[in-house]
């Protein structure tokens, strides 16, 4: 059974940093695009960042550019999201996502085949 398990969320003050991790099990994702989404209360789930299977290509939502960095360690079957200079508007449940495809980058929910259970990130002002 495929599982994506996120960790690293928590409650921090504005300006702080967090590093989210997503460990995959049940199959290897080293040949698949992966990404991070988030969903705030009352809002739709939105892309935060995506990364190609090799890690050579990345995509960031405008809200994440310059503050967040997505990376992956295919030997560990893990993808990361380093979040710096956090703002209260970053508060949301953050979801790890993966696609069966080795082509391109995840930029929309339509490309996602697997979801993690989510980890809460709360940024206080």
GROMACS elastic network, one bead per residue, 0.5 to 0.9 nm:
[ bonds ]
;  ai    aj funct       b0    kb
    1    25     6  0.77699   500
    1    26     6  0.50782   500
    1    27     6  0.78494   500
    2    24     6  0.73547   500
    2    25     6  0.57618   500
    2    27     6  0.60999   500
    2   114     6  0.78845   500
    3    23     6  0.80478   500
    3    24     6  0.56712   500
    3    25     6  0.51858   500
    3    26     6  0.61775   500
    3    27     6  0.83123   500
    3   114     6  0.79826   500
    3   115     6  0.79814   500
    3   116     6  0.68375   500
    3   117     6  0.89165   500
    4    22     6  0.61931   500
    4    23     6  0.56903   500
    4    25     6  0.65634   500
    4    26     6  0.88929   500
    4    96     6  0.67695   500
    4    97     6  0.76111   500
    4    98     6  0.83934   500
    4   114     6  0.75769   500
    4   115     6  0.64953   500
    4   117     6  0.73896   500
    5    21     6  0.80033   500
    5    22     6  0.53099   500
    5    23     6  0.52546   500
    5    24     6  0.64436   500
    5    25     6  0.82713   500
    5    96     6  0.76757   500
    5   115     6  0.88970   500
    5   116     6  0.55433   500
    5   117     6  0.67042   500
    5   118     6  0.77722   500
    5   119     6  0.88925   500
    6     9     6  0.82162   500
    6    20     6  0.68988   500
    6    21     6  0.55118   500
    6    23     6  0.65519   500
    6    24     6  0.89484   500
    6    94     6  0.83028   500
    6    95     6  0.72578   500
    6    96     6  0.65918   500
    6   116     6  0.64988   500
    6   117     6  0.71402   500
    6   118     6  0.61636   500
    6   119     6  0.60426   500
    7    19     6  0.85471   500
    7    20     6  0.57280   500
    7    21     6  0.52762   500
    7    22     6  0.64837   500
    7    23     6  0.84210   500
    7   118     6  0.83337   500
    7   119     6  0.63084   500
    8    18     6  0.69252   500
    8    19     6  0.58568   500
    8    21     6  0.61936   500
    8    22     6  0.89384   500
    8   119     6  0.74323   500
    8   120     6  0.87748   500
    8   121     6  0.85867   500
    9    18     6  0.70653   500
    9    19     6  0.75938   500
    9    20     6  0.62732   500
    9    21     6  0.88743   500
    9    93     6  0.86202   500
    9    94     6  0.81018   500
    9   119     6  0.54365   500
    9   120     6  0.53549   500
    9   122     6  0.79721   500
   10    18     6  0.80401   500
   10   119     6  0.79977   500
   10   120     6  0.61625   500
   10   121     6  0.50515   500
   10   122     6  0.61486   500
   10   123     6  0.83835   500
   11   120     6  0.82203   500
   11   121     6  0.61475   500
   11   123     6  0.59187   500
   11   124     6  0.74032   500
   12    15     6  0.84277   500
   12    16     6  0.63071   500
   12    17     6  0.78134   500
   12    18     6  0.81725   500
   12    86     6  0.83035   500
   12   121     6  0.79876   500
   12   122     6  0.63510   500
   12   123     6  0.50650   500
   12   124     6  0.62632   500
   13    16     6  0.57931   500
   13    17     6  0.88162   500
   13    86     6  0.77044   500
   13    87     6  0.80646   500
   13    88     6  0.81474   500
   13   122     6  0.82891   500
   13   123     6  0.53059   500
   13   125     6  0.60832   500
   14    17     6  0.86668   500
   14    85     6  0.69287   500
   14    86     6  0.53344   500
   14    87     6  0.50248   500
   14    88     6  0.62855   500
   14   123     6  0.57090   500
   14   124     6  0.57205   500
   14   125     6  0.53354   500
   15    84     6  0.70704   500
   15    87     6  0.64426   500
   15   123     6  0.86849   500
   15   125     6  0.89135   500
   16    83     6  0.84006   500
   16    84     6  0.62793   500
   16    85     6  0.55160   500
   16    86     6  0.55782   500
   16    87     6  0.83738   500
   16   123     6  0.84105   500
   17    82     6  0.74794   500
   17    83     6  0.54117   500
   17    85     6  0.61061   500
   17    86     6  0.61980   500
   18    81     6  0.82010   500
   18    82     6  0.61496   500
   18    83     6  0.52148   500
   18    84     6  0.66872   500
   18    86     6  0.81340   500
   18   121     6  0.86847   500
   19    80     6  0.68836   500
   19    81     6  0.56181   500
   19    83     6  0.59606   500
   19    84     6  0.85416   500
   20    79     6  0.83819   500
   20    80     6  0.55219   500
   20    82     6  0.63857   500
   20    83     6  0.78844   500
   20    94     6  0.86434   500
   20   119     6  0.84579   500
   21    78     6  0.68331   500
   21    79     6  0.59125   500
   21    81     6  0.65281   500
   21    82     6  0.87411   500
   21    96     6  0.85282   500
   22    77     6  0.84387   500
   22    78     6  0.54089   500
   22    79     6  0.52080   500
   22    80     6  0.62396   500
   22    81     6  0.85984   500
   22    95     6  0.87802   500
   22    96     6  0.62292   500
   22    97     6  0.88562   500
   22   116     6  0.79841   500
   23    76     6  0.77422   500
   23    77     6  0.61276   500
   23    79     6  0.68043   500
   23    80     6  0.88899   500
   24    27     6  0.72472   500
   24    28     6  0.71301   500
   24    29     6  0.72387   500
   24    76     6  0.85182   500
   24    77     6  0.56250   500
   24    78     6  0.61461   500
   24    79     6  0.84684   500
   24   116     6  0.89691   500
   25    28     6  0.69486   500
   25    29     6  0.87394   500
   25    77     6  0.76554   500
   27    77     6  0.89179   500
   28    31     6  0.75693   500
   28    32     6  0.84222   500
   28    74     6  0.84170   500
   28    77     6  0.63523   500
   29    32     6  0.50264   500
   29    33     6  0.76479   500
   29    34     6  0.80317   500
   29    53     6  0.77329   500
   29    74     6  0.74186   500
   29    77     6  0.62497   500
   29    78     6  0.84650   500
   29    98     6  0.76477   500
   29    99     6  0.84522   500
   29   100     6  0.80972   500
   30    33     6  0.81696   500
   30    53     6  0.59625   500
   30    54     6  0.74897   500
   30    72     6  0.89144   500
   30    73     6  0.82840   500
   30    75     6  0.76522   500
   30    76     6  0.89440   500
   30    77     6  0.63477   500
   30    78     6  0.87613   500
   30   102     6  0.88504   500
   31    52     6  0.85506   500
   31    54     6  0.72950   500
   31    74     6  0.84279   500
   31   100     6  0.84670   500
   31   101     6  0.78075   500
   31   102     6  0.54250   500
   31   103     6  0.89237   500
   32    52     6  0.70082   500
   32    54     6  0.83285   500
   32    98     6  0.69423   500
   32    99     6  0.60403   500
   32   100     6  0.59228   500
   32   101     6  0.54642   500
   32   103     6  0.74809   500
   32   104     6  0.89398   500
   32   105     6  0.89180   500
   33    50     6  0.74152   500
   33    51     6  0.58775   500
   33    54     6  0.82755   500
   33    55     6  0.86603   500
   33    97     6  0.86570   500
   33    98     6  0.60151   500
   33    99     6  0.57240   500
   33   100     6  0.75831   500
   33   101     6  0.65319   500
   33   102     6  0.58024   500
   33   103     6  0.70671   500
   33   104     6  0.68239   500
   33   105     6  0.55624   500
   33   106     6  0.63541   500
   34    49     6  0.87997   500
   34    50     6  0.58918   500
   34    51     6  0.55667   500
   34    52     6  0.66804   500
   34    53     6  0.71781   500
   34    72     6  0.87786   500
   34    79     6  0.74937   500
   34    96     6  0.75485   500
   34    97     6  0.55756   500
   34    99     6  0.63512   500
   34   105     6  0.71885   500
   34   106     6  0.63472   500
   34   112     6  0.84114   500
   35    47     6  0.77926   500
   35    48     6  0.76047   500
   35    49     6  0.55584   500
   35    51     6  0.59119   500
   35    52     6  0.86343   500
   35    59     6  0.88716   500
   35    70     6  0.79155   500
   35    79     6  0.78949   500
   35    80     6  0.89771   500
   35    81     6  0.89152   500
   35    95     6  0.83958   500
   35    96     6  0.59711   500
   35    97     6  0.51226   500
   35    98     6  0.63681   500
   35    99     6  0.88333   500
   35   105     6  0.79279   500
   35   106     6  0.60664   500
   35   107     6  0.79388   500
   35   112     6  0.88146   500
   36    46     6  0.87608   500
   36    47     6  0.63175   500
   36    48     6  0.54482   500
   36    49     6  0.53128   500
   36    50     6  0.63267   500
   36    51     6  0.89965   500
   36    70     6  0.82531   500
   36    79     6  0.89601   500
   36    80     6  0.87254   500
   36    81     6  0.75191   500
   36    94     6  0.68165   500
   36    95     6  0.56240   500
   36    97     6  0.59218   500
   36    98     6  0.88089   500
   36   106     6  0.87738   500
   37    45     6  0.65206   500
   37    46     6  0.53692   500
   37    49     6  0.70140   500
   37    50     6  0.87181   500
   37    93     6  0.83753   500
   37    94     6  0.56964   500
   37    95     6  0.50628   500
   37    96     6  0.64589   500
   37    97     6  0.72697   500
   37   108     6  0.88957   500
   37   109     6  0.83882   500
   38    44     6  0.85029   500
   38    45     6  0.55283   500
   38    46     6  0.55011   500
   38    47     6  0.65488   500
   38    48     6  0.66081   500
   38    90     6  0.86412   500
   38    91     6  0.87298   500
   38    92     6  0.58565   500
   38    93     6  0.54205   500
   38    95     6  0.57958   500
   38    96     6  0.87324   500
   38   118     6  0.84679   500
   39    42     6  0.82763   500
   39    43     6  0.62608   500
   39    44     6  0.59958   500
   39    46     6  0.63250   500
   39    47     6  0.89884   500
   39    91     6  0.85610   500
   39    92     6  0.52355   500
   39    93     6  0.53169   500
   39    94     6  0.65788   500
   39    95     6  0.80603   500
   40    43     6  0.53847   500
   40    44     6  0.73365   500
   40    45     6  0.74387   500
   40    89     6  0.87536   500
   40    90     6  0.83265   500
   40    91     6  0.65935   500
   40    93     6  0.63605   500
   40    94     6  0.88257   500
   41    44     6  0.83562   500
   41    92     6  0.71763   500
   41    93     6  0.86113   500
   43    46     6  0.85960   500
   45    95     6  0.89850   500
   45   109     6  0.78592   500
   46    61     6  0.86913   500
   46   107     6  0.89094   500
   46   108     6  0.74899   500
   46   109     6  0.76452   500
   47    50     6  0.77269   500
   47    60     6  0.78803   500
   47    61     6  0.64521   500
   47   106     6  0.82485   500
   47   107     6  0.60956   500
   47   108     6  0.62387   500
   47   109     6  0.75168   500
   48    59     6  0.82821   500
   48    60     6  0.59130   500
   48    61     6  0.52149   500
   48    62     6  0.84251   500
   48    63     6  0.76595   500
   48    64     6  0.63141   500
   48    68     6  0.85804   500
   48    94     6  0.88050   500
   48   107     6  0.83682   500
   49    58     6  0.71877   500
   49    59     6  0.53402   500
   49    61     6  0.61856   500
   49    64     6  0.74532   500
   49    65     6  0.89460   500
   49    68     6  0.81699   500
   49    69     6  0.79278   500
   49    70     6  0.64614   500
   49    81     6  0.82023   500
   49   106     6  0.79789   500
   49   107     6  0.74138   500
   50    57     6  0.83564   500
   50    58     6  0.55540   500
   50    60     6  0.66152   500
   50    61     6  0.89862   500
   50    70     6  0.70687   500
   50    71     6  0.89682   500
   50    97     6  0.88795   500
   50   105     6  0.57279   500
   50   106     6  0.52333   500
   50   107     6  0.63123   500
   51    54     6  0.79499   500
   51    55     6  0.57001   500
   51    56     6  0.76296   500
   51    57     6  0.58171   500
   51    59     6  0.64498   500
   51    70     6  0.68464   500
   51    71     6  0.70864   500
   51    72     6  0.79066   500
   51    79     6  0.88042   500
   51   104     6  0.83399   500
   51   105     6  0.56397   500
   51   106     6  0.70847   500
   52    55     6  0.50773   500
   52    56     6  0.64409   500
   52    57     6  0.53283   500
   52    58     6  0.63972   500
   52    59     6  0.88353   500
   52   102     6  0.75334   500
   52   103     6  0.74974   500
   52   104     6  0.59924   500
   52   105     6  0.51067   500
   52   106     6  0.79033   500
   53    56     6  0.78736   500
   53    57     6  0.83888   500
   53    72     6  0.86046   500
   53    74     6  0.83540   500
   53   101     6  0.88995   500
   53   102     6  0.60854   500
   53   103     6  0.78321   500
   53   104     6  0.81344   500
   53   105     6  0.81197   500
   54    57     6  0.75798   500
   54    72     6  0.83574   500
   54    74     6  0.80887   500
   55    58     6  0.70175   500
   55    70     6  0.88146   500
   55    71     6  0.65925   500
   55    72     6  0.64173   500
   55    73     6  0.85388   500
   55    74     6  0.89128   500
   57   104     6  0.83012   500
   57   105     6  0.75752   500
   58    69     6  0.89522   500
   58    70     6  0.73659   500
   58    71     6  0.84704   500
   58   105     6  0.71546   500
   59    65     6  0.88894   500
   59    70     6  0.86074   500
   59   105     6  0.71934   500
   59   106     6  0.80591   500
   59   107     6  0.72682   500
   60    63     6  0.78540   500
   60    64     6  0.58549   500
   60    65     6  0.57184   500
   60    66     6  0.89972   500
   60    68     6  0.80757   500
   60    69     6  0.83869   500
   60    70     6  0.85187   500
   60   107     6  0.84657   500
   61    64     6  0.53049   500
   61    65     6  0.63691   500
   61   107     6  0.86093   500
   62    65     6  0.53245   500
   62    66     6  0.87896   500
   63    66     6  0.86123   500
   63    67     6  0.83427   500
   63    68     6  0.89110   500
   63    90     6  0.86818   500
   64    67     6  0.55958   500
   64    68     6  0.52390   500
   64    69     6  0.81316   500
   64    83     6  0.83245   500
   65    68     6  0.62371   500
   65    69     6  0.81708   500
   66    69     6  0.79670   500
   66    84     6  0.87679   500
   67    82     6  0.82321   500
   67    83     6  0.61185   500
   67    84     6  0.51627   500
   67    85     6  0.62567   500
   67    86     6  0.78432   500
   68    81     6  0.67209   500
   68    82     6  0.54540   500
   68    84     6  0.60408   500
   68    85     6  0.85853   500
   69    80     6  0.80212   500
   69    81     6  0.56653   500
   69    82     6  0.50348   500
   69    83     6  0.66420   500
   69    84     6  0.85509   500
   70    79     6  0.73429   500
   70    80     6  0.56285   500
   70    82     6  0.63845   500
   70    83     6  0.88157   500
   71    78     6  0.87425   500
   71    79     6  0.58056   500
   71    80     6  0.52314   500
   71    81     6  0.65983   500
   71    82     6  0.82001   500
   72    75     6  0.89508   500
   72    76     6  0.84841   500
   72    77     6  0.77369   500
   72    78     6  0.57599   500
   72    80     6  0.58634   500
   72    81     6  0.87927   500
   73    76     6  0.54407   500
   73    77     6  0.60893   500
   73    78     6  0.53949   500
   73    79     6  0.62752   500
   73    80     6  0.82785   500
   74    78     6  0.63078   500
   74    79     6  0.79778   500
   75    78     6  0.78714   500
   76    79     6  0.86405   500
   79    96     6  0.82970   500
   83    86     6  0.66101   500
   86    89     6  0.82705   500
   86    90     6  0.64894   500
   86    91     6  0.87641   500
   86   123     6  0.67712   500
   87    90     6  0.53826   500
   87    91     6  0.75849   500
   87   123     6  0.61065   500
   87   124     6  0.77395   500
   87   125     6  0.75339   500
   88    91     6  0.56471   500
   88   122     6  0.72955   500
   88   124     6  0.55913   500
   88   125     6  0.59592   500
   89    92     6  0.81019   500
   89   122     6  0.89819   500
   89   123     6  0.75531   500
   90   121     6  0.75263   500
   90   122     6  0.74235   500
   90   123     6  0.67116   500
   91    94     6  0.88877   500
   91   120     6  0.77937   500
   91   121     6  0.53911   500
   91   123     6  0.54756   500
   91   124     6  0.83545   500
   92   119     6  0.84703   500
   92   120     6  0.60782   500
   92   121     6  0.55352   500
   92   122     6  0.65952   500
   92   123     6  0.88732   500
   93   118     6  0.57991   500
   93   119     6  0.53792   500
   93   121     6  0.59943   500
   93   122     6  0.84601   500
   94   116     6  0.89588   500
   94   117     6  0.87926   500
   94   118     6  0.52535   500
   94   119     6  0.52651   500
   94   120     6  0.62052   500
   94   121     6  0.69560   500
   95   115     6  0.67505   500
   95   116     6  0.56453   500
   95   117     6  0.66229   500
   95   119     6  0.66417   500
   96   114     6  0.83183   500
   96   115     6  0.58906   500
   96   116     6  0.50838   500
   96   117     6  0.78873   500
   96   118     6  0.69286   500
   96   119     6  0.89255   500
   97   106     6  0.83188   500
   97   109     6  0.86842   500
   97   112     6  0.61251   500
   97   113     6  0.74853   500
   97   114     6  0.56113   500
   97   116     6  0.63470   500
   98   101     6  0.86178   500
   98   106     6  0.78258   500
   98   111     6  0.82760   500
   98   112     6  0.56630   500
   98   113     6  0.60077   500
   98   114     6  0.51171   500
   98   115     6  0.67014   500
   98   116     6  0.88016   500
   99   102     6  0.77609   500
   99   105     6  0.89580   500
   99   106     6  0.74812   500
   99   111     6  0.63122   500
   99   114     6  0.63481   500
  100   111     6  0.88462   500
  100   112     6  0.80721   500
  100   113     6  0.64129   500
  100   114     6  0.82596   500
  101   104     6  0.78894   500
  101   111     6  0.86366   500
  102   105     6  0.84892   500
  105   111     6  0.86506   500
  106   109     6  0.77413   500
  106   110     6  0.85977   500
  106   111     6  0.59225   500
  106   112     6  0.70930   500
  107   110     6  0.84324   500
  107   111     6  0.73222   500
  108   111     6  0.58488   500
  108   112     6  0.74460   500
  109   112     6  0.53405   500
  109   113     6  0.87246   500
  110   113     6  0.82397   500
  112   115     6  0.72901   500
  115   118     6  0.82130   500
  116   119     6  0.87000   500
